């Protein structure tokens, strides 16, 4: 069987989601590759988080379509996805804005 095995694809997607959710809070560079901003404004971090969240969702959609039939994306999915990514970003947010300044 070629391609990704479903169990591995889920694990891969979760690891990518955790890294992508925390990356805006761990790097002072714009989108982790751009010029260094010290300190980077909070709205840049939110923008990066939204872009990374969208990219991870698109990766999940590509994996889903590779493994079989895709399900429709309705507003409920988007709401849950934003909540999941916000939960995954919590450690980076705490480290950047609550713990690091102490």
N, C-alpha and C positions, 0 to 999 in steps of 0.2 A: 504494500500500500504506500503510495507516494504522498508527500505533503506532511502536514502537521497532524499528529495524533490529538484528538480532542482534549484529553487531560493535560497534555503538555501545552497546548495552545491557551488553555485557561490560565495555567500557571504563568506562562510567558506574559500574557496580557495583564495579569495582576501585578507582576513585578514591574512592568513598564508603567503601569498606572501609578504605583507608589513612587517611583522615581520621578515621573513627570509631575505629579502633584506637589512634590517637595522641592523640586529644582528651582522654582522662582525664589524661594525663601533661602536657599543655600548658596546662591551665586549672586555676585554683584554685577555680573555682565548681563547685557541685554540678550535675552533668549540663549543664555549660556555660551554664546559664541561672539556676540557683538562687543562694542567698546565697553570698557569698565566704567561703571557709575558708582561713585562712593559719596554719599549713600544713595542707593537706588530708591526712587519714590515708591510709595505704597501702591499707587495706581498702576505703575509699571508691573509690579508683582502680580496684581490682579489680572491685568491684560495678558501677561505671560501664562498665568494659570488657566485662563479661559482658552487660549490658543492651544496649550498642551492638552487640556481636557478634550478639546475638539479633535485633535490629532489622535489621541488614544481611542476615542469613540470611533473614528474612521478606521483605525487599525482593527478594532473589534468587529466592525462591520465587514471588513475585508476577510477576516478569519472566518466569520460566520458564513459569508457567501461562498468561501472556499470549501467549507465543510458540508454545506447543504443549503436548504432553502432559507432565505432571510425573512425575518418577521417585520411587520410594518413599524416604523418609528413614529409614535404618537407623543403627545405632550407629557404623558405619564412617565414614559421612558426618559425623556429629557430631564424632568424634575428629579427622578431617582438618580440619574447619572450625576447631576450637579451635586446632590447630597452625598453621594459616594465619593466623588472627587474632593469635596470639602472635608469629609471625614479623613480621607487619606492624607490631605494636606495639613491636618492639625499638628502633627509633630514638627514640621518645618516652621509653621506659623508660631508655635510656642517658642521654639528655639530662637527665631529671629526677633520676635516682638515682645515676648514675656520673659524668657530666661536669660537671654544674652545681655540684656541691659542691667540685670541684677548684679 
